[in-house]
Amino acid sequence: MAVGFNRMVVLLLVAAATLWRCSSAATYMVGDSLGWIDPPNANIYTDWASNKTFVVGDILVFNFATGRHDVTEVTKSAYDSCNGNNPISTESNSPVRITLTSAGNRHFICTIPGHCNNGQKLSVTVRATSAPTPQPSSPAPSPVPVSVPAPSISPEPSSSDRSPSPTPSFTPSSPVPSRAPTRQPMTYVVGDSLGWSVPNNPTFYESWAQDKTFVVGDILEFNFVIQTHNVAKVTKDNYGSCSGESPISISTNPPVRITLSEPGEHFYICTVAGHCNIGQKLAVNVTGSEATTPPPSSDTVPSTPSPATAPPPPSAAPSVRTSAFSAALLAVAVALVY
């Protein structure tokens, strides 16, 4: 009995350590607002990583203009010589998310000619954990059995002693009006893999938005190269004339995430000279909800409402915390069996 109890304590401590390590994982935007670009300073990414502690489970996010850069993982020697031949892996569609799954050194470069030599390269050292794992405590003493007196049972009263329960009264109520069906907010990456850039076709963004339904709560994400483009919200007149004067708002640091907070038409342009006229402009029509339900008519006879069945909650994507918690439960189950 004592051996089984001690084993359970050890397994619980190991599971708790696993849960703590997984829940502390962080996501890093490489270069922060600068993103992953051909940098003006050759030491930018070295300096960016120098004050950070990366541990197993952390995520690196590389934001860049698709088609202008890539993220290639290479060996240490290939990193030093900026050699993109025989890469470990290559990703070319932004944003690139890389999970640091093991301890050690990881090396990333851009293989576009000249970019790595200019400083578009990143080396990170990954630790197994950011803090020491808790050590198992000394074995706990075996539990001492405690005798519990049996509770006294009073005789059940006879049927003559029981008072009849009052019959509950029921008053019909008006039916509860049904709510308009809605959907979860969606995030749209403007232009998909092209991102927010000067398009080859002046109607590209118009065509991109044409087959989509935007509702209040949805998010537009604009990915672009910093200092090359911007996102300005303008009036309909300024949208038509490509005028950037007196914008409603303007954002210059990618990625720009705009929540569609009210229904109606919304207009966005790039105010860099000539870009809007070439087609870097977007108009979206936002509806209040995905669908509406007509209200009940006034001559409806009140009836007894049936219990409303709540819609099932949306299934959440499995998270690291859930996996770790499941591991803890599994450890408890194993300990109880043995």
TADALIN-V265090 format. One record per pair of residues at least 24 apart in sequence whose ideal C-beta (glycine too) atoms are under 8 Angstrom apart, sorted by the first residue. I is the first residue (numbers start at 0). J is the second residue. If there is no record, write none. Layout:
[[I | J] [I | J]]
//
This chain:
[[0 | 141] [0 | 142] [1 | 138] [1 | 140] [1 | 141] [3 | 334] [3 | 337] [4 | 139] [4 | 141] [4 | 142] [5 | 138] [5 | 139] [6 | 334] [6 | 337] [7 | 331] [7 | 334] [7 | 335] [8 | 135] [8 | 136] [8 | 138] [8 | 139] [9 | 135] [10 | 330] [10 | 331] [10 | 333] [10 | 334] [11 | 327] [11 | 330] [11 | 331] [11 | 334] [12 | 133] [12 | 135] [12 | 136] [13 | 135] [13 | 330] [14 | 323] [14 | 326] [14 | 327] [14 | 329] [14 | 330] [14 | 331] [15 | 133] [15 | 327] [16 | 132] [16 | 133] [17 | 323] [17 | 326] [17 | 327] [18 | 320] [18 | 323] [18 | 324] [18 | 326] [18 | 327] [20 | 54] [20 | 55] [20 | 56] [20 | 128] [20 | 132] [20 | 323] [21 | 56] [21 | 319] [21 | 320] [21 | 322] [21 | 323] [22 | 319] [22 | 320] [22 | 323] [23 | 54] [23 | 56] [23 | 129] [24 | 54] [24 | 56] [24 | 57] [24 | 58] [24 | 319] [25 | 54] [25 | 57] [25 | 58] [26 | 57] [26 | 58] [26 | 60] [27 | 51] [27 | 53] [27 | 57] [27 | 58] [27 | 59] [27 | 60] [28 | 60] [28 | 62] [29 | 59] [29 | 60] [29 | 61] [29 | 62] [29 | 121] [30 | 62] [32 | 225] [32 | 252] [32 | 253] [33 | 225] [34 | 61] [34 | 62] [34 | 63] [34 | 224] [34 | 225] [34 | 253] [35 | 61] [35 | 62] [35 | 63] [35 | 68] [35 | 70] [35 | 93] [35 | 95] [35 | 109] [35 | 119] [36 | 63] [36 | 68] [36 | 119] [36 | 224] [36 | 225] [37 | 68] [37 | 109] [37 | 111] [37 | 113] [37 | 114] [37 | 117] [37 | 118] [37 | 119] [38 | 117] [38 | 118] [38 | 119] [40 | 118] [41 | 117] [41 | 118] [42 | 118] [43 | 118] [44 | 118] [44 | 119] [44 | 120] [44 | 121] [45 | 118] [45 | 121] [45 | 122] [47 | 121] [48 | 121] [48 | 122] [48 | 123] [51 | 123] [52 | 126] [52 | 129] [53 | 99] [53 | 123] [53 | 124] [53 | 125] [53 | 126] [54 | 99] [54 | 125] [54 | 126] [54 | 127] [54 | 128] [54 | 129] [55 | 99] [55 | 100] [55 | 101] [55 | 102] [55 | 125] [55 | 126] [55 | 127] [55 | 128] [56 | 98] [56 | 99] [56 | 100] [56 | 319] [57 | 98] [57 | 99] [57 | 125] [58 | 96] [58 | 97] [58 | 98] [58 | 99] [59 | 96] [59 | 97] [59 | 99] [59 | 107] [59 | 121] [59 | 123] [60 | 94] [60 | 95] [60 | 96] [61 | 90] [61 | 93] [61 | 94] [61 | 95] [61 | 96] [61 | 97] [61 | 107] [62 | 93] [62 | 94] [62 | 222] [62 | 253] [62 | 254] [63 | 93] [63 | 94] [63 | 95] [63 | 224] [64 | 93] [64 | 194] [64 | 196] [64 | 222] [64 | 223] [64 | 224] [64 | 227] [65 | 91] [65 | 92] [65 | 93] [65 | 192] [65 | 193] [65 | 194] [65 | 222] [66 | 91] [66 | 193] [67 | 111] [67 | 224] [68 | 93] [68 | 109] [68 | 111] [68 | 114] [68 | 119] [69 | 109] [69 | 110] [69 | 111] [70 | 95] [70 | 97] [70 | 107] [70 | 109] [71 | 107] [71 | 108] [71 | 109] [71 | 110] [72 | 97] [72 | 105] [72 | 106] [72 | 107] [73 | 106] [73 | 107] [73 | 108] [74 | 106] [75 | 104] [75 | 106] [77 | 106] [77 | 108] [78 | 106] [78 | 107] [78 | 108] [78 | 120] [78 | 122] [81 | 108] [81 | 115] [81 | 116] [81 | 120] [83 | 108] [83 | 110] [83 | 115] [86 | 110] [92 | 192] [93 | 192] [93 | 194] [93 | 222] [94 | 222] [94 | 254] [99 | 123] [99 | 125] [101 | 125] [102 | 126] [102 | 127] [169 | 303] [171 | 301] [171 | 302] [171 | 303] [172 | 301] [172 | 303] [172 | 304] [173 | 301] [174 | 295] [174 | 299] [174 | 301] [174 | 302] [174 | 304] [175 | 304] [175 | 307] [176 | 294] [176 | 295] [177 | 292] [178 | 292] [179 | 288] [179 | 290] [179 | 291] [179 | 292] [180 | 288] [180 | 289] [180 | 290] [180 | 292] [181 | 214] [181 | 288] [181 | 289] [182 | 214] [182 | 289] [183 | 313] [184 | 214] [184 | 216] [184 | 217] [184 | 218] [185 | 217] [185 | 218] [186 | 217] [186 | 218] [186 | 220] [186 | 256] [187 | 211] [187 | 213] [187 | 217] [187 | 218] [187 | 219] [187 | 220] [188 | 220] [188 | 222] [189 | 219] [189 | 220] [189 | 221] [189 | 222] [189 | 281] [190 | 222] [194 | 221] [194 | 222] [194 | 223] [195 | 221] [195 | 222] [195 | 223] [195 | 228] [195 | 230] [195 | 253] [195 | 255] [195 | 269] [195 | 279] [196 | 223] [196 | 224] [196 | 227] [196 | 228] [196 | 279] [197 | 269] [197 | 274] [197 | 277] [197 | 278] [197 | 279] [198 | 277] [198 | 278] [198 | 279] [200 | 278] [201 | 277] [201 | 278] [202 | 278] [203 | 278] [204 | 278] [204 | 279] [204 | 280] [204 | 281] [205 | 281] [205 | 282] [207 | 281] [208 | 281] [208 | 282] [208 | 283] [211 | 283] [212 | 286] [212 | 289] [213 | 259] [213 | 283] [213 | 284] [213 | 285] [213 | 286] [214 | 259] [214 | 285] [214 | 286] [214 | 287] [214 | 288] [214 | 289] [215 | 259] [215 | 260] [215 | 261] [215 | 262] [215 | 285] [215 | 286] [215 | 287] [215 | 288] [216 | 258] [216 | 259] [216 | 260] [217 | 258] [217 | 259] [217 | 285] [218 | 256] [218 | 257] [218 | 258] [218 | 259] [219 | 256] [219 | 257] [219 | 259] [219 | 267] [219 | 281] [219 | 283] [220 | 254] [220 | 255] [220 | 256] [220 | 257] [221 | 250] [221 | 253] [221 | 254] [221 | 255] [221 | 256] [221 | 257] [221 | 267] [222 | 253] [222 | 254] [223 | 253] [223 | 255] [224 | 253] [225 | 251] [225 | 252] [225 | 253] [226 | 251] [227 | 271] [228 | 253] [228 | 269] [228 | 271] [228 | 274] [228 | 279] [229 | 269] [229 | 270] [229 | 271] [230 | 255] [230 | 257] [230 | 267] [230 | 269] [231 | 267] [231 | 268] [231 | 269] [231 | 270] [232 | 257] [232 | 265] [232 | 266] [232 | 267] [233 | 266] [233 | 267] [233 | 268] [234 | 266] [235 | 264] [235 | 266] [237 | 266] [237 | 268] [238 | 266] [238 | 267] [238 | 268] [238 | 280] [238 | 282] [241 | 268] [241 | 275] [241 | 276] [241 | 280] [243 | 268] [243 | 270] [243 | 275] [246 | 270] [259 | 283] [259 | 285] [261 | 285] [262 | 286] [262 | 287]]
//
